[in-house]
Amino acid sequence: MKQYLILGCGNSLDKRLRLSPGSPEKEFDGEVTTVDYTTEVNPDILTNLSDLPYDWADDESFDEIHAYGILEHCGTQGDADFFFGQFNELHRILRPDGLILITVPRWDTACAFGVPDHRRVMPACLFAFLEEKYYDNLGKPGFGDYRHFLKGYWEVVCGAESGELLNIVLRKV
């Protein structure tokens, strides 16, 4: 049976990624585990996602992770240790070839910076630092070496903007 993890579940288990308006919703066809920071929504796991490591999850526990409107609430802007640390933890708890489906506010929208508890913006280009092929460009102007932060690589499967949101799908490599 497939194992799904919803980060920042909020009041709904119905959250599904739509890469474009009118596209079909992804259905959960297995066991769903929910994570949130407040008891008001009665999650399966009560935790603050800014607290690393994620000792509430075992290695390779989930087939898919869904993170809709939550990652911008974690860490702080420009904190490379946290950015890579969080994606290392997500990589660790995801099964081989597993997917993480993400929505964050587009960096150029009012809500990206204008919501009081948003701690960082995550433009599409940020996810390239998680891919092995990014590091083929080392030595070219503007390309830094962040491999020492990574414990595993990701592949950006797709990315799309929908209204004020950026939708990203990453595959664990």
Secondary structure, DSSP 8 states (H G I E B T S, - for coil): -EEEEEET-TT-S-----SSTT-------EEEEEEES-GGG--SEE--TTSSS-TTS-TT-EEEEEEES-GGGSS-TT-HHHHHHHHHHHHHHEEEEEEEEEEEE-TTSHHHHHSTT------GGGGGGGSGGGGGGTTSTT----GGG-SS-EEEEEEEEETTEEEEEEEE-
